[in-house]
Amino acid sequence: MCNAVPVYEAKNRLPFFIHLAEKEGPVPIMRRNEEVAYIISKEDYDDLKQSKPKEKSLLEELQESRREYGLEDDDFDYTEYFDSLRDRNYFGRPESEHIFDDFE
């Protein structure tokens, strides 16, 4: 790997740095004395892409947690349970479905 290259120099000599990345590996690009990017060859990029583990979706994480805790066969009706917890007499208005119904 070579020394970091300022952005303005990478912009002015991009073909040179692309060839350098293909031959010697990633070329770091710096802005205000801090590395902010890299120019890498397609081969290096493909290697990185293949080695990166696939991220799980939220649903996959949830399903995995349910299996881990033995809940995959859980047939409990959560909707009915949470509906039973909801207080229909909110603010002492038993006839009202919503607190703003009186303002129509």
N, CA, C and O atoms as a GROMACS GRO file, in nm:
protein
  416
    1MET      N    1   0.085  -0.118   0.000
    1MET     CA    2   0.000   0.000   0.000
    1MET      C    3   0.089   0.124   0.000
    1MET      O    4   0.193   0.128   0.066
    2CYS      N    5   0.046   0.224  -0.075
    2CYS     CA    6   0.126   0.347  -0.083
    2CYS      C    7   0.079   0.449   0.021
    2CYS      O    8  -0.020   0.427   0.091
    3ASN      N    9   0.151   0.559   0.029
    3ASN     CA   10   0.113   0.666   0.121
    3ASN      C   11  -0.018   0.729   0.077
    3ASN      O   12  -0.055   0.722  -0.040
    4ALA      N   13  -0.088   0.790   0.170
    4ALA     CA   14  -0.215   0.854   0.138
    4ALA      C   15  -0.195   0.969   0.041
    4ALA      O   16  -0.094   1.040   0.047
    5VAL      N   17  -0.291   0.986  -0.047
    5VAL     CA   18  -0.286   1.085  -0.153
    5VAL      C   19  -0.392   1.192  -0.126
    5VAL      O   20  -0.506   1.157  -0.096
    6PRO      N   21  -0.358   1.320  -0.136
    6PRO     CA   22  -0.459   1.424  -0.118
    6PRO      C   23  -0.566   1.415  -0.228
    6PRO      O   24  -0.538   1.371  -0.340
    7VAL      N   25  -0.688   1.455  -0.195
    7VAL     CA   26  -0.800   1.447  -0.288
    7VAL      C   27  -0.768   1.519  -0.420
    7VAL      O   28  -0.795   1.466  -0.527
    8TYR      N   29  -0.713   1.638  -0.411
    8TYR     CA   30  -0.686   1.715  -0.534
    8TYR      C   31  -0.589   1.641  -0.626
    8TYR      O   32  -0.603   1.646  -0.748
    9GLU      N   33  -0.490   1.572  -0.566
    9GLU     CA   34  -0.394   1.499  -0.649
    9GLU      C   35  -0.459   1.375  -0.710
    9GLU      O   36  -0.432   1.341  -0.826
   10ALA      N   37  -0.545   1.307  -0.633
   10ALA     CA   38  -0.616   1.190  -0.686
   10ALA      C   39  -0.707   1.232  -0.801
   10ALA      O   40  -0.720   1.159  -0.900
   11LYS      N   41  -0.769   1.347  -0.788
   11LYS     CA   42  -0.857   1.397  -0.894
   11LYS      C   43  -0.778   1.428  -1.021
   11LYS      O   44  -0.820   1.394  -1.132
   12ASN      N   45  -0.665   1.491  -1.005
   12ASN     CA   46  -0.585   1.532  -1.121
   12ASN      C   47  -0.514   1.416  -1.188
   12ASN      O   48  -0.486   1.423  -1.308
   13ARG      N   49  -0.484   1.310  -1.114
   13ARG     CA   50  -0.407   1.198  -1.170
   13ARG      C   51  -0.479   1.064  -1.150
   13ARG      O   52  -0.414   0.962  -1.124
   14LEU      N   53  -0.612   1.065  -1.161
   14LEU     CA   54  -0.692   0.946  -1.134
   14LEU      C   55  -0.647   0.822  -1.212
   14LEU      O   56  -0.634   0.716  -1.151
   15PRO      N   57  -0.623   0.829  -1.343
   15PRO     CA   58  -0.581   0.707  -1.414
   15PRO      C   59  -0.453   0.646  -1.355
   15PRO      O   60  -0.440   0.523  -1.346
   16PHE      N   61  -0.359   0.730  -1.314
   16PHE     CA   62  -0.235   0.680  -1.254
   16PHE      C   63  -0.265   0.602  -1.127
   16PHE      O   64  -0.212   0.493  -1.106
   17PHE      N   65  -0.352   0.658  -1.041
   17PHE     CA   66  -0.381   0.593  -0.914
   17PHE      C   67  -0.466   0.467  -0.931
   17PHE      O   68  -0.457   0.374  -0.851
   18ILE      N   69  -0.548   0.464  -1.036
   18ILE     CA   70  -0.623   0.341  -1.065
   18ILE      C   71  -0.525   0.230  -1.103
   18ILE      O   72  -0.537   0.117  -1.054
   19HIS      N   73  -0.429   0.261  -1.189
   19HIS     CA   74  -0.328   0.161  -1.226
   19HIS      C   75  -0.247   0.118  -1.104
   19HIS      O   76  -0.214   0.000  -1.088
   20LEU      N   77  -0.215   0.213  -1.018
   20LEU     CA   78  -0.141   0.182  -0.896
   20LEU      C   79  -0.221   0.088  -0.807
   20LEU      O   80  -0.165  -0.006  -0.749
   21ALA      N   81  -0.350   0.111  -0.795
   21ALA     CA   82  -0.436   0.024  -0.713
   21ALA      C   83  -0.442  -0.116  -0.772
   21ALA      O   84  -0.446  -0.214  -0.698
   22GLU      N   85  -0.444  -0.127  -0.905
   22GLU     CA   86  -0.448  -0.259  -0.969
   22GLU      C   87  -0.318  -0.336  -0.946
   22GLU      O   88  -0.320  -0.458  -0.933
   23LYS      N   89  -0.205  -0.264  -0.942
   23LYS     CA   90  -0.076  -0.331  -0.928
   23LYS      C   91  -0.034  -0.352  -0.784
   23LYS      O   92   0.017  -0.458  -0.749
   24GLU      N   93  -0.055  -0.250  -0.698
   24GLU     CA   94   0.000  -0.255  -0.562
   24GLU      C   95  -0.101  -0.267  -0.450
   24GLU      O   96  -0.064  -0.290  -0.335
   25GLY      N   97  -0.228  -0.253  -0.482
   25GLY     CA   98  -0.330  -0.263  -0.378
   25GLY      C   99  -0.396  -0.129  -0.352
   25GLY      O  100  -0.372  -0.033  -0.425
   26PRO      N  101  -0.478  -0.122  -0.249
   26PRO     CA  102  -0.557  -0.001  -0.221
   26PRO      C  103  -0.472   0.125  -0.208
   26PRO      O  104  -0.363   0.123  -0.151
   27VAL      N  105  -0.526   0.235  -0.261
   27VAL     CA  106  -0.461   0.365  -0.253
   27VAL      C  107  -0.548   0.453  -0.162
   27VAL      O  108  -0.660   0.488  -0.199
   28PRO      N  109  -0.497   0.489  -0.044
   28PRO     CA  110  -0.576   0.574   0.046
   28PRO      C  111  -0.582   0.718  -0.004
   28PRO      O  112  -0.484   0.773  -0.054
   29ILE      N  113  -0.700   0.779   0.011
   29ILE     CA  114  -0.721   0.918  -0.027
   29ILE      C  115  -0.746   0.995   0.103
   29ILE      O  116  -0.824   0.952   0.188
   30MET      N  117  -0.679   1.110   0.116
   30MET     CA  118  -0.697   1.186   0.240
   30MET      C  119  -0.746   1.327   0.212
   30MET      O  120  -0.716   1.387   0.108
   31ARG      N  121  -0.822   1.378   0.308
   31ARG     CA  122  -0.871   1.515   0.306
   31ARG      C  123  -0.844   1.573   0.444
   31ARG      O  124  -0.881   1.514   0.545
   32ARG      N  125  -0.780   1.688   0.447
   32ARG     CA  126  -0.745   1.754   0.574
   32ARG      C  127  -0.669   1.660   0.668
   32ARG      O  128  -0.701   1.649   0.786
   33ASN      N  129  -0.570   1.592   0.613
   33ASN     CA  130  -0.482   1.501   0.688
   33ASN      C  131  -0.554   1.383   0.753
   33ASN      O  132  -0.509   1.331   0.855
   34GLU      N  133  -0.666   1.342   0.694
   34GLU     CA  134  -0.739   1.226   0.745
   34GLU      C  135  -0.781   1.138   0.626
   34GLU      O  136  -0.835   1.188   0.528
   35GLU      N  137  -0.756   1.007   0.637
   35GLU     CA  138  -0.797   0.916   0.530
   35GLU      C  139  -0.948   0.909   0.525
   35GLU      O  140  -1.014   0.882   0.626
   36VAL      N  141  -1.004   0.935   0.406
   36VAL     CA  142  -1.149   0.938   0.391
   36VAL      C  143  -1.201   0.838   0.288
   36VAL      O  144  -1.321   0.811   0.284
   37ALA      N  145  -1.113   0.784   0.205
   37ALA     CA  146  -1.157   0.691   0.100
   37ALA      C  147  -1.038   0.609   0.051
   37ALA      O  148  -0.923   0.635   0.085
   38TYR      N  149  -1.071   0.509  -0.032
   38TYR     CA  150  -0.968   0.427  -0.093
   38TYR      C  151  -1.004   0.402  -0.239
   38TYR      O  152  -1.122   0.388  -0.274
   39ILE      N  153  -0.903   0.399  -0.323
   39ILE     CA  154  -0.920   0.352  -0.460
   39ILE      C  155  -0.872   0.207  -0.457
   39ILE      O  156  -0.757   0.179  -0.421
   40ILE      N  157  -0.962   0.115  -0.496
   40ILE     CA  158  -0.923  -0.026  -0.496
   40ILE      C  159  -0.954  -0.087  -0.632
   40ILE      O  160  -1.038  -0.038  -0.707
   41SER      N  161  -0.884  -0.194  -0.663
   41SER     CA  162  -0.907  -0.263  -0.790
   41SER      C  163  -1.037  -0.342  -0.783
   41SER      O  164  -1.089  -0.369  -0.675
   42LYS      N  165  -1.088  -0.377  -0.900
   42LYS     CA  166  -1.211  -0.457  -0.906
   42LYS      C  167  -1.189  -0.591  -0.839
   42LYS      O  168  -1.279  -0.642  -0.772
   43GLU      N  169  -1.073  -0.647  -0.855
   43GLU     CA  170  -1.041  -0.777  -0.794
   43GLU      C  171  -1.047  -0.767  -0.640
   43GLU      O  172  -1.106  -0.854  -0.574
   44ASP      N  173  -0.987  -0.662  -0.584
   44ASP     CA  174  -0.994  -0.642  -0.440
   44ASP      C  175  -1.137  -0.619  -0.393
   44ASP      O  176  -1.178  -0.668  -0.288
   45TYR      N  177  -1.213  -0.544  -0.473
   45TYR     CA  178  -1.352  -0.517  -0.438
   45TYR      C  179  -1.434  -0.646  -0.437
   45TYR      O  180  -1.512  -0.670  -0.345
   46ASP      N  181  -1.415  -0.730  -0.540
   46ASP     CA  182  -1.488  -0.857  -0.546
   46ASP      C  183  -1.453  -0.946  -0.427
   46ASP      O  184  -1.540  -1.013  -0.372
   47ASP      N  185  -1.325  -0.947  -0.389
   47ASP     CA  186  -1.283  -1.026  -0.272
   47ASP      C  187  -1.352  -0.976  -0.145
   47ASP      O  188  -1.397  -1.055  -0.062
   48LEU      N  189  -1.359  -0.844  -0.130
   48LEU     CA  190  -1.426  -0.787  -0.013
   48LEU      C  191  -1.575  -0.820  -0.012
   48LEU      O  192  -1.632  -0.853   0.092
   49LYS      N  193  -1.637  -0.811  -0.128
   49LYS     CA  194  -1.779  -0.838  -0.139
   49LYS      C  195  -1.812  -0.983  -0.100
   49LYS      O  196  -1.912  -1.009  -0.034
   50GLN      N  197  -1.728  -1.075  -0.142
   50GLN     CA  198  -1.752  -1.216  -0.113
   50GLN      C  199  -1.723  -1.250   0.032
   50GLN      O  200  -1.789  -1.338   0.089
   51SER      N  201  -1.628  -1.182   0.093
   51SER     CA  202  -1.592  -1.215   0.231
   51SER      C  203  -1.683  -1.149   0.333
   51SER      O  204  -1.682  -1.186   0.450
   52LYS      N  205  -1.762  -1.052   0.290
   52LYS     CA  206  -1.853  -0.981   0.382
   52LYS      C  207  -1.970  -1.073   0.419
   52LYS      O  208  -2.038  -1.124   0.331
   53PRO      N  209  -1.992  -1.094   0.548
   53PRO     CA  210  -2.105  -1.179   0.588
   53PRO      C  211  -2.237  -1.110   0.556
   53PRO      O  212  -2.250  -0.988   0.569
   54LYS      N  213  -2.336  -1.189   0.516
   54LYS     CA  214  -2.467  -1.135   0.484
   54LYS      C  215  -2.536  -1.090   0.612
   54LYS      O  216  -2.542  -1.165   0.710
   55GLU      N  217  -2.587  -0.968   0.611
   55GLU     CA  218  -2.657  -0.917   0.728
   55GLU      C  219  -2.797  -0.975   0.732
   55GLU      O  220  -2.863  -0.990   0.630
   56LYS      N  221  -2.840  -1.008   0.854
   56LYS     CA  222  -2.974  -1.065   0.871
   56LYS      C  223  -3.076  -0.952   0.884
   56LYS      O  224  -3.048  -0.846   0.939
   57SER      N  225  -3.194  -0.979   0.830
   57SER     CA  226  -3.302  -0.881   0.845
   57SER      C  227  -3.358  -0.890   0.986
   57SER      O  228  -3.330  -0.985   1.059
   58LEU      N  229  -3.438  -0.792   1.023
   58LEU     CA  230  -3.501  -0.791   1.155
   58LEU      C  231  -3.589  -0.914   1.173
   58LEU      O  232  -3.592  -0.974   1.280
   59LEU      N  233  -3.660  -0.951   1.067
   59LEU     CA  234  -3.747  -1.069   1.075
   59LEU      C  235  -3.666  -1.196   1.098
   59LEU      O  236  -3.704  -1.281   1.178
   60GLU      N  237  -3.552  -1.210   1.028
   60GLU     CA  238  -3.466  -1.327   1.049
   60GLU      C  239  -3.411  -1.331   1.190
   60GLU      O  240  -3.403  -1.438   1.250
   61GLU      N  241  -3.372  -1.215   1.244
   61GLU     CA  242  -3.322  -1.208   1.381
   61GLU      C  243  -3.431  -1.249   1.479
   61GLU      O  244  -3.404  -1.322   1.575
   62LEU      N  245  -3.553  -1.201   1.456
   62LEU     CA  246  -3.666  -1.235   1.543
   62LEU      C  247  -3.695  -1.384   1.539
   62LEU      O  248  -3.715  -1.447   1.643
   63GLN      N  249  -3.697  -1.442   1.418
   63GLN     CA  250  -3.723  -1.585   1.405
   63GLN      C  251  -3.613  -1.666   1.474
   63GLN      O  252  -3.642  -1.768   1.538
   64GLU      N  253  -3.488  -1.624   1.461
   64GLU     CA  254  -3.378  -1.693   1.526
   64GLU      C  255  -3.391  -1.686   1.678
   64GLU      O  256  -3.367  -1.785   1.748
   65SER      N  257  -3.431  -1.569   1.730
   65SER     CA  258  -3.451  -1.555   1.874
   65SER      C  259  -3.565  -1.644   1.923
   65SER      O  260  -3.555  -1.705   2.029
   66ARG      N  261  -3.672  -1.651   1.846
   66ARG     CA  262  -3.784  -1.737   1.885
   66ARG      C  263  -3.742  -1.883   1.890
   66ARG      O  264  -3.782  -1.957   1.980
   67ARG      N  265  -3.662  -1.926   1.793
   67ARG     CA  266  -3.611  -2.065   1.794
   67ARG      C  267  -3.520  -2.088   1.914
   67ARG      O  268  -3.528  -2.192   1.979
   68GLU      N  269  -3.435  -1.990   1.942
   68GLU     CA  270  -3.340  -2.001   2.052
   68GLU      C  271  -3.410  -2.019   2.186
   68GLU      O  272  -3.364  -2.093   2.273
   69TYR      N  273  -3.523  -1.949   2.203
   69TYR     CA  274  -3.596  -1.957   2.330
   69TYR      C  275  -3.712  -2.058   2.326
   69TYR      O  276  -3.794  -2.061   2.418
   70GLY      N  277  -3.719  -2.138   2.220
   70GLY     CA  278  -3.822  -2.241   2.211
   70GLY      C  279  -3.961  -2.187   2.188
   70GLY      O  280  -4.059  -2.248   2.231
   71LEU      N  281  -3.972  -2.074   2.121
   71LEU     CA  282  -4.103  -2.012   2.099
   71LEU      C  283  -4.154  -2.030   1.957
   71LEU      O  284  -4.258  -1.972   1.922
   72GLU      N  285  -4.085  -2.107   1.872
   72GLU     CA  286  -4.127  -2.118   1.733
   72GLU      C  287  -4.262  -2.187   1.719
   72GLU      O  288  -4.332  -2.165   1.620
   73ASP      N  289  -4.301  -2.271   1.816
   73ASP     CA  290  -4.430  -2.340   1.810
   73ASP      C  291  -4.533  -2.274   1.901
   73ASP      O  292  -4.636  -2.334   1.931
   74ASP      N  293  -4.506  -2.152   1.943
   74ASP     CA  294  -4.595  -2.080   2.034
   74ASP      C  295  -4.723  -2.043   1.960
   74ASP      O  296  -4.718  -1.974   1.858
   75ASP      N  297  -4.838  -2.088   2.009
   75ASP     CA  298  -4.965  -2.057   1.944
   75ASP      C  299  -5.049  -1.960   2.027
   75ASP      O  300  -5.171  -1.952   2.009
   76PHE      N  301  -4.985  -1.888   2.117
   76PHE     CA  302  -5.054  -1.792   2.201
   76PHE      C  303  -5.106  -1.678   2.116
   76PHE      O  304  -5.033  -1.628   2.030
   77ASP      N  305  -5.229  -1.635   2.137
   77ASP     CA  306  -5.289  -1.527   2.059
   77ASP      C  307  -5.254  -1.392   2.124
   77ASP      O  308  -5.325  -1.344   2.212
   78TYR      N  309  -5.146  -1.334   2.079
   78TYR     CA  310  -5.099  -1.207   2.136
   78TYR      C  311  -5.196  -1.094   2.106
   78TYR      O  312  -5.211  -1.004   2.188
   79THR      N  313  -5.261  -1.095   1.990
   79THR     CA  314  -5.355  -0.989   1.955
   79THR      C  315  -5.468  -0.983   2.056
   79THR      O  316  -5.502  -0.876   2.107
   80GLU      N  317  -5.526  -1.097   2.084
   80GLU     CA  318  -5.636  -1.102   2.182
   80GLU      C  319  -5.588  -1.057   2.319
   80GLU      O  320  -5.658  -0.985   2.390
   81TYR      N  321  -5.469  -1.100   2.357
   81TYR     CA  322  -5.414  -1.063   2.487
   81TYR      C  323  -5.396  -0.912   2.499
   81TYR      O  324  -5.438  -0.853   2.598
   82PHE      N  325  -5.335  -0.850   2.400
   82PHE     CA  326  -5.311  -0.706   2.407
   82PHE      C  327  -5.441  -0.626   2.392
   82PHE      O  328  -5.454  -0.519   2.451
   83ASP      N  329  -5.536  -0.678   2.315
   83ASP     CA  330  -5.666  -0.612   2.307
   83ASP      C  331  -5.735  -0.612   2.442
   83ASP      O  332  -5.804  -0.516   2.476
   84SER      N  333  -5.717  -0.719   2.519
   84SER     CA  334  -5.780  -0.726   2.650
   84SER      C  335  -5.717  -0.628   2.749
   84SER      O  336  -5.780  -0.589   2.847
   85LEU      N  337  -5.592  -0.588   2.724
   85LEU     CA  338  -5.525  -0.493   2.812
   85LEU      C  339  -5.562  -0.349   2.785
   85LEU      O  340  -5.549  -0.263   2.872
   86ARG      N  341  -5.609  -0.322   2.664
   86ARG     CA  342  -5.640  -0.186   2.625
   86ARG      C  343  -5.758  -0.136   2.708
   86ARG      O  344  -5.860  -0.204   2.718
   87ASP      N  345  -5.744  -0.020   2.765
   87ASP     CA  346  -5.849   0.039   2.848
   87ASP      C  347  -5.946   0.115   2.759
   87ASP      O  348  -5.911   0.220   2.704
   88ARG      N  349  -6.066   0.064   2.746
   88ARG     CA  350  -6.166   0.130   2.661
   88ARG      C  351  -6.229   0.251   2.731
   88ARG      O  352  -6.295   0.332   2.665
   89ASN      N  353  -6.211   0.265   2.860
   89ASN     CA  354  -6.267   0.377   2.934
   89ASN      C  355  -6.162   0.486   2.953
   89ASN      O  356  -6.148   0.540   3.063
   90TYR      N  357  -6.091   0.517   2.849
   90TYR     CA  358  -5.983   0.614   2.856
   90TYR      C  359  -6.037   0.750   2.896
   90TYR      O  360  -6.131   0.799   2.833
   91PHE      N  361  -5.983   0.811   2.996
   91PHE     CA  362  -6.024   0.940   3.050
   91PHE      C  363  -6.170   0.940   3.093
   91PHE      O  364  -6.238   1.043   3.085
   92GLY      N  365  -6.220   0.824   3.140
   92GLY     CA  366  -6.356   0.818   3.192
   92GLY      C  367  -6.464   0.835   3.088
   92GLY      O  368  -6.573   0.884   3.120
   93ARG      N  369  -6.438   0.798   2.965
   93ARG     CA  370  -6.535   0.812   2.857
   93ARG      C  371  -6.570   0.674   2.802
   93ARG      O  372  -6.520   0.637   2.696
   94PRO      N  373  -6.654   0.598   2.869
   94PRO     CA  374  -6.683   0.461   2.828
   94PRO      C  375  -6.751   0.452   2.692
   94PRO      O  376  -6.734   0.353   2.622
   95GLU      N  377  -6.829   0.556   2.653
   95GLU     CA  378  -6.902   0.548   2.526
   95GLU      C  379  -6.813   0.588   2.408
   95GLU      O  380  -6.851   0.567   2.293
   96SER      N  381  -6.696   0.645   2.436
   96SER     CA  382  -6.611   0.699   2.333
   96SER      C  383  -6.506   0.597   2.289
   96SER      O  384  -6.447   0.528   2.372
   97GLU      N  385  -6.483   0.591   2.160
   97GLU     CA  386  -6.376   0.506   2.106
   97GLU      C  387  -6.243   0.579   2.111
   97GLU      O  388  -6.137   0.516   2.114
   98HIS      N  389  -6.247   0.710   2.110
   98HIS     CA  390  -6.126   0.791   2.104
   98HIS      C  391  -6.147   0.915   2.188
   98HIS      O  392  -6.260   0.963   2.199
   99ILE      N  393  -6.042   0.969   2.247
   99ILE     CA  394  -6.057   1.084   2.337
   99ILE      C  395  -6.102   1.209   2.264
   99ILE      O  396  -6.153   1.301   2.328
  100PHE      N  397  -6.085   1.217   2.131
  100PHE     CA  398  -6.123   1.336   2.057
  100PHE      C  399  -6.260   1.324   1.993
  100PHE      O  400  -6.299   1.414   1.918
  101ASP      N  401  -6.335   1.217   2.020
  101ASP     CA  402  -6.467   1.199   1.962
  101ASP      C  403  -6.564   1.310   2.000
  101ASP      O  404  -6.656   1.341   1.924
  102ASP      N  405  -6.545   1.369   2.118
  102ASP     CA  406  -6.636   1.472   2.166
  102ASP      C  407  -6.620   1.603   2.088
  102ASP      O  408  -6.707   1.689   2.096
  103PHE      N  409  -6.510   1.619   2.012
  103PHE     CA  410  -6.483   1.745   1.947
  103PHE      C  411  -6.529   1.751   1.801
  103PHE      O  412  -6.493   1.844   1.729
  104GLU      N  413  -6.607   1.654   1.758
  104GLU     CA  414  -6.651   1.653   1.617
  104GLU      C  415  -6.762   1.750   1.592
  104GLU      O  416  -6.810   1.761   1.479
   0.00000   0.00000   0.00000
